[in-house]
């Protein structure tokens, strides 16, 4: 090995970072001048030329590295084929212990290769960021949600567990509304369905006075949002609901609203998905309780406060009357339109 040709000196004038920046600059200049097919063809040719120069420069850098004579040459694995398993190397010694600086036989020197690789990593990271921003921009333009990262698109991430044991037992009204645990969980729900906390509290107040133990003497409806006895949340009974604290009921409030979040565009919609889900999206002349008009009369009697907003001679509750009533209860800081 004594007659082996001496290694080439490492080029001192080669600056990979500057070379790549120049490449990008030249491509941009060519792109701005691309006004004809000939110019576009020139761009492609120039790109190929620049890529060839980059490959040659990289090869020169690698070739200029000192090679350990004892290191066996290893063939690069074929594309798509995993590399053969190697015997595990000895663990690295702690920084405080003098270590053998001779690289293992299987590890090629990577000083300048690492420098070039670091630059490429930065470029790749840059393009990944640009790609994500471009995808988000397109999604916003065409109304398509990007589900890759919920945090960036406003989508809800899993709810953060409320800390500590439930201490809302026996609370109702203002005391419950202002309780840190209850308020934190209610804020999570409001954010998930894109309404304000005031919007959510307004619905609780309309239905139960923010009282998880509230029971309607006529219908038997119970809880914060007055679940009907025959329509208790899946997996529960109305008796289960009546035994729950306000914080426990919020889990089912969350499921109820989240399942119909795509229907909520106005404050009246938010109230309707609790009071009369079938009315959401119905025309102004839709009558609550129809087509059974006797039942519709009972609905109006039991909800006289809403019936007062009816412009009908029979004072039945139609969608227009319901919307007027709901908007009269809409909070000033509502996140929803009237």
Secondary structure, 3 states (H helix, E strand, C coil): CCCCCCCCCCCCCCCHHHHHHHHHHHHHHHHHCCCCHHHHHHHHHHHHHHHHHHHHHHHHHHHCCCCCCCCCCCCCCCCCCCCCCCCCCCCCCCCCCCCCCCCCCCCCCCHHHHHHHHHHHHHHHHHHHHHHHHHHHHHHHHCCCCCCCHHHHCCCCCCCCCCCCCCCCCCCHHHHHCCHHHHHHHHHHHHHCCCCHHHHHHHHHHHHCCCCCCECCCCCCECCCCECHHHCCCCCCHHHHHHCCHHHHHHHHHHHHHCCHHHCCEHHHHHHHHHCHHHCCCCCCCECCCCCHHHHHHHHHHCHHHHCCCCCCCCCCEHHHHHHHHHHCCCCCCCCEC
